[in-house]
Amino acid sequence: MSVEDKKLDGIAERYFEIKVLQKELDQELSELRQQILDSCKEQDSNRLELENYEIKLIVQQRREYDENRLYETLPDLELWRMLSKPDNSKISSLIKLKIISEEKIKDTYAVKNVTVVQVDKK
């Protein structure tokens, strides 16, 4: 094994370790998030002041596009190819650039409320 291969092997090993750690951290974050949501629900509150932290639940609306409806409403196949799959930021950009109108796509998505957990240190 060459020096370069040994170096790359070490990099690959560290990359693998970090990916495993990332998966574990994502799982723990998900569990903690759910515990926070459950506690806020039990206390019927979207905002909690704790000794060292403040917790806020912020409800955001996100669009979930229906691929078939969106495909039917887009005037140009080139636009569809640009999107390939409904992507909120790309669609928003096309609306801002007035390439497609908000009115035209109004029946192509459902609005979904997503609760974001924000924890700030005091």
PASEBA-1860 file (N, C-alpha, C; in nm, 3 decimals):
! residues 122
1> MSVEDKKL> 0.086/-0.117/0.000/0.000/0.000/0.000/0.091/0.124/0.000 ~ 0.062/0.215/-0.092/0.144/0.336/-0.103/0.114/0.433/0.011 ~ 0.201/0.530/0.028/0.183/0.633/0.130/0.051/0.707/0.107 ~ 0.025/0.737/-0.020/-0.099/0.808/-0.056/-0.222/0.724/-0.022 ~ -0.215/0.593/-0.049/-0.327/0.504/-0.017/-0.349/0.495/0.135 ~ -0.239/0.491/0.212/-0.251/0.486/0.358/-0.317/0.614/0.410 ~ -0.276/0.727/0.352/-0.335/0.854/0.392/-0.485/0.856/0.360 ~ -0.519/0.811/0.240/-0.659/0.808/0.199/-0.738/0.708/0.283
9> DGIAERYF> -0.675/0.598/0.322/-0.741/0.500/0.407/-0.776/0.562/0.542 ~ -0.685/0.642/0.596/-0.711/0.712/0.722/-0.823/0.813/0.708 ~ -0.825/0.883/0.596/-0.932/0.980/0.569/-1.066/0.909/0.558 ~ -1.067/0.796/0.486/-1.190/0.718/0.469/-1.239/0.666/0.604 ~ -1.145/0.621/0.687/-1.182/0.571/0.820/-1.247/0.681/0.903 ~ -1.187/0.800/0.903/-1.242/0.912/0.980/-1.378/0.955/0.925 ~ -1.389/0.957/0.793/-1.516/0.992/0.728/-1.625/0.895/0.774 ~ -1.593/0.765/0.771/-1.689/0.663/0.812/-1.729/0.682/0.959
17> EIKVLQKE> -1.630/0.708/1.046/-1.659/0.730/1.188/-1.753/0.849/1.207 ~ -1.726/0.957/1.135/-1.809/1.077/1.149/-1.950/1.053/1.097 ~ -1.963/0.979/0.987/-2.097/0.948/0.933/-2.177/0.865/1.034 ~ -2.113/0.769/1.100/-2.180/0.689/1.203/-2.221/0.780/1.319 ~ -2.129/0.867/1.362/-2.158/0.960/1.470/-2.272/1.054/1.432 ~ -2.270/1.102/1.308/-2.376/1.191/1.260/-2.512/1.122/1.267 ~ -2.516/0.996/1.228/-2.642/0.921/1.233/-2.690/0.908/1.378 ~ -2.597/0.879/1.469/-2.633/0.868/1.610/-2.682/1.002/1.665
25> LDQELSEL> -2.613/1.110/1.629/-2.654/1.243/1.675/-2.790/1.283/1.619 ~ -2.813/1.253/1.491/-2.943/1.283/1.430/-3.055/1.208/1.502 ~ -3.028/1.083/1.538/-3.127/1.003/1.610/-3.155/1.063/1.748 ~ -3.048/1.102/1.818/-3.065/1.161/1.950/-3.138/1.296/1.941 ~ -3.102/1.377/1.842/-3.172/1.505/1.821/-3.320/1.483/1.798 ~ -3.353/1.383/1.719/-3.492/1.353/1.690/-3.567/1.314/1.818 ~ -3.504/1.232/1.899/-3.567/1.190/2.025/-3.584/1.308/2.121 ~ -3.481/1.393/2.132/-3.489/1.510/2.220/-3.596/1.607/2.171
33> RQQILDSC> -3.602/1.626/2.040/-3.703/1.714/1.980/-3.843/1.665/2.018 ~ -3.864/1.533/2.006/-3.995/1.477/2.039/-4.027/1.495/2.187 ~ -3.928/1.479/2.273/-3.950/1.500/2.416/-3.988/1.645/2.445 ~ -3.922/1.738/2.377/-3.955/1.880/2.394/-4.097/1.907/2.346 ~ -4.132/1.854/2.229/-4.268/1.872/2.177/-4.372/1.815/2.273 ~ -4.344/1.696/2.325/-4.437/1.632/2.419/-4.453/1.716/2.546 ~ -4.342/1.767/2.599/-4.348/1.849/2.721/-4.427/1.977/2.697 ~ -4.404/2.040/2.584/-4.478/2.164/2.552/-4.626/2.135/2.536
41> KEQDSNRL> -4.657/2.021/2.475/-4.797/1.985/2.456/-4.863/1.959/2.592 ~ -4.793/1.887/2.679/-4.847/1.859/2.813/-4.874/1.988/2.890 ~ -4.787/2.087/2.870/-4.802/2.214/2.941/-4.885/2.314/2.861 ~ -4.934/2.269/2.747/-5.016/2.352/2.660/-4.951/2.489/2.634 ~ -4.824/2.482/2.593/-4.749/2.606/2.572/-4.657/2.594/2.451 ~ -4.643/2.705/2.379/-4.548/2.712/2.268/-4.419/2.781/2.309 ~ -4.413/2.821/2.435/-4.294/2.891/2.484/-4.273/2.855/2.631 ~ -4.153/2.810/2.661/-4.120/2.774/2.800/-3.993/2.847/2.842
49> ELENYEIK> -3.999/2.911/2.957/-3.882/2.977/3.017/-3.827/2.882/3.123 ~ -3.709/2.833/3.101/-3.644/2.744/3.197/-3.532/2.821/3.267 ~ -3.463/2.755/3.356/-3.357/2.825/3.430/-3.249/2.880/3.336 ~ -3.202/2.796/3.245/-3.092/2.836/3.158/-3.129/2.848/3.011 ~ -3.248/2.803/2.976/-3.287/2.800/2.835/-3.429/2.850/2.816 ~ -3.454/2.893/2.696/-3.589/2.931/2.655/-3.623/2.844/2.535 ~ -3.738/2.782/2.540/-3.783/2.696/2.431/-3.901/2.762/2.362 ~ -3.894/2.769/2.230/-4.005/2.823/2.151/-4.041/2.722/2.044
57> LIVQQRRE> -4.170/2.703/2.026/-4.219/2.623/1.915/-4.274/2.720/1.812 ~ -4.221/2.713/1.693/-4.261/2.803/1.587/-4.323/2.721/1.475 ~ -4.448/2.751/1.443/-4.517/2.678/1.336/-4.491/2.748/1.204 ~ -4.439/2.672/1.109/-4.412/2.724/0.975/-4.500/2.649/0.876 ~ -4.538/2.719/0.771/-4.615/2.654/0.665/-4.521/2.620/0.551 ~ -4.530/2.498/0.506/-4.449/2.453/0.393/-4.540/2.392/0.288 ~ -4.507/2.419/0.166/-4.587/2.364/0.057/-4.535/2.227/0.017 ~ -4.628/2.137/-0.007/-4.594/2.006/-0.060/-4.665/1.993/-0.193
65> YDENRLYE> -4.589/1.997/-0.299/-4.646/1.999/-0.433/-4.687/1.861/-0.480 ~ -4.797/1.857/-0.553/-4.845/1.736/-0.618/-4.780/1.733/-0.756 ~ -4.693/1.636/-0.778/-4.617/1.629/-0.903/-4.706/1.629/-1.026 ~ -4.812/1.550/-1.025/-4.899/1.540/-1.142/-4.969/1.673/-1.173 ~ -5.023/1.736/-1.070/-5.091/1.865/-1.091/-4.994/1.972/-1.139 ~ -4.876/1.973/-1.080/-4.777/2.072/-1.119/-4.735/2.051/-1.265 ~ -4.713/1.927/-1.302/-4.674/1.894/-1.439/-4.780/1.943/-1.538 ~ -4.907/1.923/-1.503/-5.016/1.964/-1.591/-5.025/2.116/-1.606
73> TLPDLELW> -4.984/2.190/-1.505/-4.999/2.336/-1.510/-4.879/2.409/-1.568 ~ -4.764/2.345/-1.573/-4.647/2.414/-1.627/-4.658/2.427/-1.778 ~ -4.640/2.548/-1.829/-4.662/2.574/-1.971/-4.553/2.516/-2.061 ~ -4.440/2.487/-2.007/-4.326/2.452/-2.090/-4.257/2.328/-2.032 ~ -4.231/2.230/-2.118/-4.163/2.110/-2.071/-4.022/2.140/-2.020 ~ -3.961/2.245/-2.074/-3.827/2.283/-2.027/-3.832/2.321/-1.879 ~ -3.939/2.389/-1.839/-3.953/2.423/-1.697/-3.962/2.296/-1.613 ~ -4.038/2.200/-1.662/-4.053/2.075/-1.589/-3.919/2.004/-1.577
81> RMLSKPDN> -3.842/2.006/-1.683/-3.710/1.943/-1.678/-3.619/2.014/-1.579 ~ -3.634/2.147/-1.570/-3.553/2.223/-1.473/-3.587/2.179/-1.331 ~ -3.713/2.155/-1.308/-3.757/2.118/-1.174/-3.734/1.970/-1.146 ~ -3.759/1.887/-1.244/-3.753/1.742/-1.238/-3.835/1.684/-1.123 ~ -3.819/1.734/-1.005/-3.905/1.700/-0.891/-3.943/1.833/-0.828 ~ -4.062/1.843/-0.773/-4.100/1.970/-0.710/-4.000/2.011/-0.601 ~ -3.944/2.127/-0.618/-3.846/2.182/-0.524/-3.895/2.321/-0.484 ~ -3.929/2.337/-0.357/-3.988/2.463/-0.312/-3.906/2.585/-0.349
89> SKISSLIK> -3.776/2.579/-0.330/-3.695/2.698/-0.357/-3.690/2.729/-0.506 ~ -3.682/2.625/-0.591/-3.681/2.649/-0.736/-3.815/2.706/-0.783 ~ -3.923/2.650/-0.731/-4.056/2.699/-0.771/-4.074/2.843/-0.724 ~ -4.032/2.872/-0.601/-4.041/3.011/-0.551/-3.961/3.105/-0.639 ~ -3.845/3.062/-0.683/-3.762/3.146/-0.771/-3.832/3.171/-0.903 ~ -3.895/3.068/-0.960/-3.966/3.085/-1.087/-4.084/3.181/-1.071 ~ -4.148/3.178/-0.955/-4.259/3.271/-0.928/-4.204/3.414/-0.916 ~ -4.097/3.431/-0.841/-4.038/3.564/-0.823/-3.990/3.623/-0.956
97> LKIISEEK> -3.939/3.536/-1.043/-3.893/3.582/-1.174/-4.007/3.599/-1.274 ~ -4.130/3.569/-1.227/-4.251/3.580/-1.308/-4.249/3.489/-1.431 ~ -4.180/3.376/-1.417/-4.180/3.276/-1.523/-4.308/3.193/-1.513 ~ -4.350/3.166/-1.391/-4.481/3.104/-1.367/-4.553/3.191/-1.264 ~ -4.686/3.186/-1.265/-4.761/3.270/-1.172/-4.811/3.188/-1.054 ~ -4.822/3.256/-0.942/-4.875/3.195/-0.821/-5.017/3.143/-0.847 ~ -5.095/3.221/-0.919/-5.233/3.185/-0.951/-5.239/3.053/-1.029 ~ -5.148/3.037/-1.122/-5.150/2.919/-1.209/-5.125/2.790/-1.131
105> IKDTYAVK> -5.041/2.797/-1.029/-5.007/2.674/-0.957/-5.079/2.660/-0.823 ~ -5.178/2.745/-0.798/-5.244/2.746/-0.667/-5.307/2.612/-0.628 ~ -5.346/2.528/-0.724/-5.408/2.400/-0.693/-5.310/2.283/-0.700 ~ -5.182/2.313/-0.705/-5.083/2.206/-0.722/-5.013/2.168/-0.593 ~ -5.049/2.230/-0.484/-4.980/2.200/-0.358/-5.077/2.205/-0.240 ~ -5.033/2.142/-0.134/-5.104/2.150/-0.007/-5.010/2.219/0.091 ~ -5.065/2.298/0.179/-4.983/2.366/0.279/-4.978/2.279/0.403 ~ -4.857/2.253/0.448/-4.836/2.167/0.565/-4.773/2.251/0.675
113> NVTVVQVD> -4.829/2.243/0.794/-4.770/2.313/0.909/-4.661/2.226/0.970 ~ -4.545/2.284/0.988/-4.431/2.215/1.046/-4.389/2.292/1.171 ~ -4.376/2.223/1.281/-4.335/2.289/1.405/-4.184/2.281/1.419 ~ -4.123/2.397/1.429/-3.979/2.406/1.447/-3.952/2.430/1.595 ~ -3.859/2.354/1.650/-3.821/2.370/1.790/-3.698/2.460/1.795 ~ -3.708/2.569/1.869/-3.596/2.662/1.884/-3.559/2.667/2.031 ~ -3.434/2.634/2.062/-3.385/2.638/2.199/-3.273/2.740/2.205 ~ -3.290/2.842/2.289/-3.190/2.948/2.304/-3.135/2.946/2.446
121> KK> -3.006/2.968/2.457/-2.944/2.979/2.589/-2.966/3.121/2.639 ~ -3.000/3.134/2.766/-3.024/3.266/2.825/-2.894/3.337/2.850
END
